[in-house]
Amino acid sequence: MAREAAKTAIGPMALVAVEQFYPVEERVIDDDLAYGMLPSGSKAFVQFLRPLWMRNWIMNLSEKSQPGILGGLLCRKKYIDDRLAASHDRTDAIVNLGAGFDTRLFRLQAVSNIPAWELDQPDNIAAKRIRLQEVLGGIPSNVNLVSIDFDQEDIAVTLEAHRYSTNWRGFFIMEAVTQYLTEQGIEKIFSFLGEVAVCSRLVFSYVRRDFLIGRSTYGWKSGYKRFVSGGIWHYAFEPDELPGFLRKYGWRLLEDRGCDELAGEYLKPSGRKLASTQVERMVFAEKM
């Protein structure tokens, strides 16, 4: 995985931490751990947004330059939470590839006893280990934090060295990962996924190819300039091609939904005026 991906782990958690300032009935995500996972500078930024008027001002500015990005992030996280929780009784192990500072394995009661592996760049894993010690007093016994260089190391070998078995029905997560990979990196990860147990499940987000090639920016010109023109995002999928792509590795597509399509399910009930992005979509699949 490109090193740039490791640098983007803080931003999403800061936004989730800000989400906790809203009343419970208005939140899309409940996460009382998010704030504790942040470095001091990011905590200061979050506190700066505690007043409602300040949040509204900043969010309005964000919507003008990055329409639907906050709503899309919240939809993405909620979608993964829901699919994971609903699959808990048919899951032997959880593998979070590119886990960043995500907290779902530590806050979702439904999966609290399932063996889990979180893989990420060494810097992120080291920082997460320290913050979990501060927030939880230690790493839960069912969770393994595993350092890996996705560009250089073999996922199967790395997981096996940490007592993971591909014979288990796994639940695999790749949140905001695929766009940072090269074609070779995608091949490497899906070749690994092609060898896992039947009935395993996979949820991942992806960026639309028409955005990556500049056919449509979906109103997010600043994002295109930063991530695409800046050479940070490398890979995208075409929705029509996904069923065939997944089938090549032995997976069956269950759902392919745009974050904008999820807005009615996740954003509307909050009562807040949140739009969602068309740039990113969510996939849920099952190993055949």
C-alpha positions as a LaTeX table, in Angstrom:
\begin{tabular}{lrrr}
\hline
Residue & $x$ (\AA) & $y$ (\AA) & $z$ (\AA) \\
\hline
Met1 & 0.00 & 0.00 & 0.00 \\
Ala2 & 1.24 & 3.46 & $-0.77$ \\
Arg3 & 2.79 & 5.29 & 2.18 \\
Glu4 & 0.35 & 8.13 & 1.59 \\
Ala5 & $-2.43$ & 5.93 & 2.95 \\
Ala6 & $-0.74$ & 5.80 & 6.34 \\
Lys7 & $-0.84$ & 9.60 & 6.53 \\
Thr8 & $-4.63$ & 9.79 & 6.13 \\
Ala9 & $-5.61$ & 7.74 & 9.19 \\
Ile10 & $-6.12$ & 10.69 & 11.57 \\
Gly11 & $-8.58$ & 12.84 & 9.59 \\
Pro12 & $-11.49$ & 10.37 & 9.54 \\
Met13 & $-11.20$ & 9.70 & 13.28 \\
Ala14 & $-11.14$ & 13.43 & 14.00 \\
Leu15 & $-14.43$ & 13.82 & 12.10 \\
Val16 & $-15.95$ & 10.89 & 13.98 \\
Ala17 & $-14.83$ & 12.49 & 17.24 \\
Val18 & $-16.55$ & 15.74 & 16.22 \\
Glu19 & $-19.69$ & 13.70 & 15.47 \\
Gln20 & $-19.93$ & 12.90 & 19.20 \\
Phe21 & $-20.75$ & 16.55 & 20.00 \\
Tyr22 & $-24.19$ & 16.08 & 18.42 \\
Pro23 & $-27.06$ & 14.72 & 20.52 \\
Val24 & $-27.36$ & 10.94 & 20.43 \\
Glu25 & $-30.49$ & 11.06 & 18.29 \\
Glu26 & $-28.66$ & 13.15 & 15.65 \\
Arg27 & $-25.50$ & 11.06 & 15.41 \\
Val28 & $-24.81$ & 8.71 & 12.55 \\
Ile29 & $-21.95$ & 7.02 & 14.44 \\
Asp30 & $-21.63$ & 6.51 & 18.20 \\
Asp31 & $-17.95$ & 6.26 & 19.06 \\
Asp32 & $-16.76$ & 7.28 & 22.51 \\
Leu33 & $-13.25$ & 6.01 & 21.71 \\
Ala34 & $-12.54$ & 8.18 & 18.66 \\
Tyr35 & $-11.31$ & 11.23 & 20.58 \\
Gly36 & $-8.86$ & 9.18 & 22.63 \\
Met37 & $-7.28$ & 7.74 & 19.49 \\
Leu38 & $-6.18$ & 11.18 & 18.30 \\
Pro39 & $-2.82$ & 12.93 & 18.79 \\
Ser40 & $-2.84$ & 16.13 & 20.83 \\
Gly41 & $-2.96$ & 18.46 & 17.82 \\
Ser42 & $-6.03$ & 16.74 & 16.42 \\
Lys43 & $-7.69$ & 16.77 & 19.83 \\
Ala44 & $-7.25$ & 20.54 & 19.90 \\
Phe45 & $-8.92$ & 20.80 & 16.49 \\
Val46 & $-11.84$ & 18.67 & 17.68 \\
Gln47 & $-12.32$ & 20.85 & 20.77 \\
Phe48 & $-12.24$ & 23.93 & 18.56 \\
Leu49 & $-15.36$ & 22.54 & 16.86 \\
Arg50 & $-17.30$ & 21.89 & 20.06 \\
Pro51 & $-19.58$ & 24.97 & 19.67 \\
Leu52 & $-22.43$ & 24.24 & 17.26 \\
Trp53 & $-21.98$ & 27.52 & 15.39 \\
Met54 & $-18.32$ & 26.71 & 14.77 \\
Arg55 & $-19.16$ & 23.20 & 13.51 \\
Asn56 & $-21.81$ & 24.60 & 11.20 \\
Trp57 & $-19.43$ & 27.23 & 9.82 \\
Ile58 & $-16.63$ & 24.76 & 9.16 \\
Met59 & $-18.98$ & 22.14 & 7.71 \\
Asn60 & $-20.54$ & 24.69 & 5.38 \\
Leu61 & $-17.10$ & 25.63 & 4.09 \\
Ser62 & $-16.28$ & 21.93 & 3.66 \\
Glu63 & $-19.47$ & 21.28 & 1.72 \\
Lys64 & $-18.63$ & 24.04 & $-0.73$ \\
Ser65 & $-15.19$ & 22.64 & $-1.56$ \\
Gln66 & $-15.80$ & 18.93 & $-0.86$ \\
Pro67 & $-19.53$ & 18.28 & $-1.30$ \\
Gly68 & $-20.78$ & 15.21 & 0.55 \\
Ile69 & $-17.41$ & 14.15 & 1.95 \\
Leu70 & $-18.42$ & 14.19 & 5.62 \\
Gly71 & $-21.73$ & 12.48 & 4.91 \\
Gly72 & $-19.97$ & 9.92 & 2.75 \\
Leu73 & $-17.46$ & 9.15 & 5.50 \\
Leu74 & $-20.22$ & 8.59 & 8.04 \\
Cys75 & $-22.22$ & 6.41 & 5.62 \\
Arg76 & $-19.12$ & 4.36 & 4.86 \\
Lys77 & $-18.36$ & 3.67 & 8.50 \\
Lys78 & $-21.96$ & 2.93 & 9.45 \\
Tyr79 & $-22.37$ & 0.57 & 6.50 \\
Ile80 & $-19.31$ & $-1.46$ & 7.52 \\
Asp81 & $-20.41$ & $-1.51$ & 11.17 \\
Asp82 & $-23.83$ & $-2.83$ & 10.21 \\
Arg83 & $-22.58$ & $-5.53$ & 7.85 \\
Leu84 & $-20.01$ & $-6.73$ & 10.40 \\
Ala85 & $-22.47$ & $-6.80$ & 13.29 \\
Ala86 & $-25.06$ & $-8.66$ & 11.17 \\
Ser87 & $-22.45$ & $-11.30$ & 10.24 \\
His88 & $-21.16$ & $-11.97$ & 13.75 \\
Asp89 & $-22.85$ & $-15.36$ & 14.16 \\
Arg90 & $-21.27$ & $-16.72$ & 10.97 \\
Thr91 & $-17.79$ & $-15.29$ & 11.42 \\
Asp92 & $-14.82$ & $-17.14$ & 12.92 \\
Ala93 & $-12.29$ & $-14.33$ & 12.55 \\
Ile94 & $-12.10$ & $-10.66$ & 11.52 \\
Val95 & $-9.28$ & $-9.20$ & 9.42 \\
Asn96 & $-9.14$ & $-5.42$ & 9.02 \\
Leu97 & $-6.70$ & $-4.57$ & 6.22 \\
Gly98 & $-5.42$ & $-1.01$ & 6.50 \\
Ala99 & $-7.16$ & $-0.54$ & 9.85 \\
Gly100 & $-5.75$ & 2.90 & 10.64 \\
Phe101 & $-7.11$ & 4.21 & 13.96 \\
Asp102 & $-10.55$ & 2.71 & 13.46 \\
Thr103 & $-12.30$ & 1.62 & 16.66 \\
Arg104 & $-15.10$ & $-0.70$ & 15.50 \\
Leu105 & $-13.48$ & $-3.86$ & 16.88 \\
Phe106 & $-13.35$ & $-2.22$ & 20.31 \\
Arg107 & $-16.83$ & $-0.68$ & 20.42 \\
Leu108 & $-19.14$ & $-3.17$ & 18.64 \\
Gln109 & $-20.42$ & $-5.51$ & 21.32 \\
Ala110 & $-21.56$ & $-8.11$ & 18.76 \\
Val111 & $-17.97$ & $-8.89$ & 17.72 \\
Ser112 & $-16.17$ & $-8.33$ & 21.04 \\
Asn113 & $-15.29$ & $-12.01$ & 21.46 \\
Ile114 & $-14.36$ & $-12.86$ & 17.86 \\
Pro115 & $-10.61$ & $-13.29$ & 17.18 \\
Ala116 & $-9.47$ & $-10.31$ & 15.12 \\
Trp117 & $-6.38$ & $-9.08$ & 13.27 \\
Glu118 & $-5.75$ & $-5.44$ & 12.36 \\
Leu119 & $-3.05$ & $-4.88$ & 9.73 \\
Asp120 & $-1.46$ & $-1.55$ & 8.85 \\
Gln121 & 1.78 & 0.29 & 8.28 \\
Pro122 & 4.25 & $-0.04$ & 11.20 \\
Asp123 & 3.94 & 3.63 & 12.22 \\
Asn124 & 0.16 & 3.41 & 12.49 \\
Ile125 & 0.25 & 0.14 & 14.42 \\
Ala126 & 2.83 & 1.48 & 16.88 \\
Ala127 & 0.77 & 4.63 & 17.49 \\
Lys128 & $-2.46$ & 2.67 & 17.82 \\
Arg129 & $-0.91$ & 0.33 & 20.36 \\
Ile130 & 0.05 & 3.30 & 22.54 \\
Arg131 & $-3.35$ & 4.97 & 22.26 \\
Leu132 & $-5.28$ & 1.79 & 23.03 \\
Gln133 & $-3.16$ & 1.42 & 26.14 \\
Glu134 & $-4.15$ & 4.96 & 27.14 \\
Val135 & $-7.85$ & 4.62 & 26.26 \\
Leu136 & $-8.61$ & 1.00 & 27.20 \\
Gly137 & $-5.73$ & 0.19 & 29.50 \\
Gly138 & $-4.46$ & $-2.40$ & 27.03 \\
Ile139 & $-5.28$ & $-4.27$ & 23.85 \\
Pro140 & $-8.25$ & $-6.65$ & 24.17 \\
Ser141 & $-7.14$ & $-10.28$ & 24.23 \\
Asn142 & $-9.08$ & $-11.15$ & 21.07 \\
Val143 & $-7.36$ & $-8.46$ & 18.94 \\
Asn144 & $-3.96$ & $-8.77$ & 17.27 \\
Leu145 & $-2.26$ & $-5.62$ & 15.95 \\
Val146 & 0.02 & $-6.58$ & 13.07 \\
Ser147 & 2.56 & $-4.37$ & 11.32 \\
Ile148 & 2.94 & $-4.95$ & 7.59 \\
Asp149 & 4.37 & $-3.22$ & 4.56 \\
Phe150 & 1.68 & $-4.03$ & 2.01 \\
Asp151 & 4.07 & $-3.15$ & $-0.82$ \\
Gln152 & 6.73 & $-5.63$ & 0.27 \\
Glu153 & 5.28 & $-8.30$ & 2.57 \\
Asp154 & 2.97 & $-11.25$ & 1.92 \\
Ile155 & $-0.36$ & $-10.97$ & 3.75 \\
Ala156 & $-0.91$ & $-14.73$ & 4.10 \\
Val157 & 2.60 & $-15.30$ & 5.50 \\
Thr158 & 2.27 & $-12.36$ & 7.87 \\
Leu159 & $-1.12$ & $-13.50$ & 9.18 \\
Glu160 & 0.03 & $-17.11$ & 9.55 \\
Ala161 & 2.96 & $-15.91$ & 11.65 \\
His162 & 0.38 & $-14.34$ & 13.95 \\
Arg163 & $-1.67$ & $-17.54$ & 14.31 \\
Tyr164 & $-4.34$ & $-16.82$ & 11.70 \\
Ser165 & $-5.80$ & $-19.67$ & 9.66 \\
Thr166 & $-7.33$ & $-19.29$ & 6.20 \\
Asn167 & $-9.59$ & $-22.24$ & 7.11 \\
Trp168 & $-11.68$ & $-19.92$ & 9.26 \\
Arg169 & $-14.69$ & $-18.10$ & 7.89 \\
Gly170 & $-13.30$ & $-14.61$ & 7.90 \\
Phe171 & $-14.89$ & $-11.20$ & 7.73 \\
Phe172 & $-12.50$ & $-8.97$ & 5.79 \\
Ile173 & $-12.60$ & $-5.16$ & 5.87 \\
Met174 & $-10.87$ & $-2.70$ & 3.55 \\
Glu175 & $-12.09$ & 0.80 & 4.38 \\
Ala176 & $-10.62$ & 3.56 & 2.21 \\
Val177 & $-7.79$ & 1.26 & 1.08 \\
Thr178 & $-8.25$ & 0.23 & $-2.56$ \\
Gln179 & $-7.74$ & 3.70 & $-4.05$ \\
Tyr180 & $-4.24$ & 3.92 & $-2.57$ \\
Leu181 & $-3.11$ & 0.66 & $-4.15$ \\
Thr182 & $-1.47$ & 0.10 & $-7.50$ \\
Glu183 & $-2.86$ & $-2.53$ & $-9.86$ \\
Gln184 & $-0.16$ & $-4.89$ & $-8.57$ \\
Gly185 & $-1.23$ & $-4.18$ & $-5.00$ \\
Ile186 & $-4.87$ & $-4.93$ & $-5.83$ \\
Glu187 & $-3.81$ & $-8.20$ & $-7.46$ \\
Lys188 & $-1.77$ & $-9.11$ & $-4.40$ \\
Ile189 & $-4.57$ & $-8.53$ & $-1.90$ \\
Phe190 & $-7.28$ & $-10.21$ & $-3.96$ \\
Ser191 & $-5.04$ & $-13.19$ & $-4.68$ \\
Phe192 & $-4.82$ & $-13.64$ & $-0.92$ \\
Leu193 & $-8.59$ & $-13.22$ & $-0.60$ \\
Gly194 & $-9.03$ & $-15.83$ & $-3.31$ \\
Glu195 & $-7.55$ & $-18.45$ & $-0.98$ \\
Val196 & $-9.68$ & $-17.85$ & 2.11 \\
Ala197 & $-12.46$ & $-20.12$ & 3.36 \\
Val198 & $-15.80$ & $-20.51$ & 1.60 \\
Cys199 & $-18.58$ & $-18.39$ & 3.14 \\
Ser200 & $-16.11$ & $-15.74$ & 4.26 \\
Arg201 & $-17.37$ & $-12.19$ & 3.77 \\
Leu202 & $-15.74$ & $-9.02$ & 2.52 \\
Val203 & $-16.71$ & $-5.37$ & 2.76 \\
Phe204 & $-14.72$ & $-2.61$ & 1.10 \\
Ser205 & $-15.02$ & 0.90 & $-0.24$ \\
Tyr206 & $-13.85$ & 2.03 & $-3.64$ \\
Val207 & $-13.58$ & 5.14 & $-5.78$ \\
Arg208 & $-15.37$ & 5.31 & $-9.12$ \\
Arg209 & $-13.09$ & 5.07 & $-12.15$ \\
Asp210 & $-14.77$ & 7.97 & $-13.94$ \\
Phe211 & $-13.59$ & 10.18 & $-11.08$ \\
Leu212 & $-10.04$ & 8.83 & $-11.20$ \\
Ile213 & $-9.72$ & 9.39 & $-14.96$ \\
Gly214 & $-11.29$ & 12.84 & $-14.72$ \\
Arg215 & $-14.45$ & 12.12 & $-16.69$ \\
Ser216 & $-16.52$ & 13.47 & $-13.79$ \\
Thr217 & $-15.39$ & 15.15 & $-10.58$ \\
Tyr218 & $-18.90$ & 15.00 & $-9.05$ \\
Gly219 & $-18.39$ & 18.55 & $-7.83$ \\
Trp220 & $-15.26$ & 17.64 & $-5.87$ \\
Lys221 & $-12.58$ & 19.48 & $-7.83$ \\
Ser222 & $-10.41$ & 20.09 & $-4.78$ \\
Gly223 & $-10.39$ & 16.36 & $-4.02$ \\
Tyr224 & $-9.48$ & 15.52 & $-7.59$ \\
Lys225 & $-6.61$ & 17.99 & $-7.48$ \\
Arg226 & $-5.31$ & 16.69 & $-4.16$ \\
Phe227 & $-5.75$ & 12.94 & $-4.51$ \\
Val228 & $-5.66$ & 12.27 & $-8.25$ \\
Ser229 & $-3.53$ & 15.04 & $-9.72$ \\
Gly230 & $-1.36$ & 14.82 & $-6.60$ \\
Gly231 & $-0.66$ & 11.15 & $-7.33$ \\
Ile232 & $-2.06$ & 9.82 & $-4.05$ \\
Trp233 & $-4.91$ & 7.71 & $-5.43$ \\
His234 & $-3.97$ & 5.10 & $-8.01$ \\
Tyr235 & $-6.79$ & 2.61 & $-8.45$ \\
Ala236 & $-10.54$ & 2.70 & $-9.03$ \\
Phe237 & $-13.31$ & 0.34 & $-10.12$ \\
Glu238 & $-16.07$ & 0.59 & $-12.66$ \\
Pro239 & $-19.32$ & $-0.60$ & $-10.99$ \\
Asp240 & $-20.36$ & $-2.69$ & $-14.01$ \\
Glu241 & $-17.08$ & $-4.59$ & $-13.91$ \\
Leu242 & $-17.16$ & $-5.51$ & $-10.23$ \\
Pro243 & $-19.18$ & $-8.76$ & $-10.41$ \\
Gly244 & $-16.74$ & $-10.22$ & $-12.96$ \\
Phe245 & $-13.70$ & $-8.95$ & $-11.10$ \\
Leu246 & $-14.82$ & $-10.53$ & $-7.84$ \\
Arg247 & $-15.83$ & $-13.77$ & $-9.55$ \\
Lys248 & $-12.27$ & $-14.14$ & $-10.85$ \\
Tyr249 & $-11.12$ & $-14.51$ & $-7.25$ \\
Gly250 & $-14.00$ & $-16.73$ & $-6.15$ \\
Trp251 & $-16.25$ & $-14.06$ & $-4.64$ \\
Arg252 & $-19.93$ & $-13.35$ & $-5.24$ \\
Leu253 & $-21.18$ & $-9.75$ & $-5.13$ \\
Leu254 & $-23.97$ & $-9.25$ & $-2.61$ \\
Glu255 & $-24.24$ & $-5.47$ & $-2.69$ \\
Asp256 & $-22.65$ & $-2.53$ & $-4.50$ \\
Arg257 & $-24.11$ & 0.70 & $-3.16$ \\
Gly258 & $-23.09$ & 4.31 & $-3.56$ \\
Cys259 & $-22.54$ & 6.38 & $-0.43$ \\
Asp260 & $-25.06$ & 8.80 & $-1.91$ \\
Glu261 & $-27.55$ & 5.91 & $-2.09$ \\
Leu262 & $-26.98$ & 5.17 & 1.60 \\
Ala263 & $-27.84$ & 8.73 & 2.62 \\
Gly264 & $-31.53$ & 7.98 & 2.98 \\
Glu265 & $-30.79$ & 5.07 & 5.27 \\
Tyr266 & $-28.12$ & 6.66 & 7.44 \\
Leu267 & $-28.17$ & 10.45 & 7.09 \\
Lys268 & $-31.84$ & 11.33 & 6.78 \\
Pro269 & $-32.82$ & 9.88 & 10.20 \\
Ser270 & $-30.27$ & 12.19 & 11.88 \\
Gly271 & $-32.35$ & 15.21 & 10.87 \\
Arg272 & $-29.18$ & 17.06 & 9.90 \\
Lys273 & $-28.72$ & 18.55 & 6.46 \\
Leu274 & $-25.97$ & 16.22 & 5.32 \\
Ala275 & $-25.35$ & 15.27 & 1.72 \\
Ser276 & $-23.23$ & 12.30 & 0.66 \\
Thr277 & $-20.68$ & 11.84 & $-2.09$ \\
Gln278 & $-21.11$ & 10.01 & $-5.38$ \\
Val279 & $-17.36$ & 9.44 & $-5.66$ \\
Glu280 & $-17.21$ & 6.49 & $-3.29$ \\
Arg281 & $-19.17$ & 3.23 & $-3.23$ \\
Met282 & $-19.44$ & 0.24 & $-0.88$ \\
Val283 & $-19.14$ & $-3.44$ & $-1.74$ \\
Phe284 & $-20.32$ & $-6.45$ & 0.27 \\
Ala285 & $-19.33$ & $-9.88$ & $-1.06$ \\
Glu286 & $-19.24$ & $-13.55$ & $-0.09$ \\
Lys287 & $-16.64$ & $-16.22$ & $-0.88$ \\
Met288 & $-18.07$ & $-19.00$ & $-3.06$ \\
\hline
\end{tabular}
